[in-house]
Amino acid sequence: MLQVWCTAISSDNEIAVSGSSDGTIRLWRMKNGSEMCVFQCGVDIFYVTMSRDKGTIVALGDMHGARKLIMLQVVRTKIKKIVSS
């Protein structure tokens, strides 16, 4: 069973980040609860935080007693679909 161990919410209440026992860090849209992306880290995540500009996520994990520091840079892209008539 998946256990969420930690969460953080962006300063503008737009995005939530969670860390869990399945070794994943997940980003969520607060507006509708939809999952934005999943990062497979391979270690149990017990702490997450997000920078004020939402550009960096820092997490702490544990694997068999060894602590791991994880830093993720969030890159946003917009795909513009051009429709020609």
N, C-alpha and C positions, 0 to 999 in steps of 0.2 A: 504494500500500500504506500502510495506517495505521501510524504510528509513535508509540508512547507515549513521550514525552520526560521526563515527571516524574510522581512519585507522592508522596502523603503519607497517613499512616494516623492516624486519631483516637487520642487518648490511651487510650481504653478498648478499642481494637482492634475496634470495631464497624463503622466506615465507612472506606473508602479513597476518595481523590479522585485522578484522573489528568488530566494535560494532554497534548495530542497535536498532531501536525503537521496534523491536519485541522481545527484551529480549535475543538476542543471541550474542555469540562471535563466529566468524568463522575464520578458518585458511584456507589460499589459497596458492597454488603453483604459484609462479610468472611466471615460465617458460611457463605454458600452461593455467593458469587461473582456474585450477580445484580445487574444494573444497576438503580439506583434512579432516576436521571434524567440528562439530557444538557442542557448549556448550550451553544448555538452562539455562539461569540465572534467568529468571522470573522478571527481572527489566530492564528498559530502559538503555542501555549502551551508555554513552556519552564521554568516554575517554578510550583508550587502549594504552598500550606500551608493549614492549617485551625486555627481557634482551639480552645482546650482544651474549650470547651463545645459545639463543633461548630456554632456559630451563624453563623460567618463563614468564607468561603473567600476567600483572596487569591491572585491569579495574576498572572504577568508574561507578556506576549506580545510578539510581534514581527511587524510587517508592513512589508516592504520597508525594513528598517533603522530603522523608527520603533518605539520601545518603548511599550507600553500597559500600564497598571495596571488590573486588573479586581478589583472587590470584589463578592462575592455574599453576600447575607444568606440563610441557610437558614431557611425557615419550615416547620415541621412541622405537619401537620394530620391529624386522625384523623376519619374519616367513620364515624359510628355508624349502622348499618343497623337500622332499627326494623321488626320483623316482627310484624304483628298476626295473631291467630288468630281 
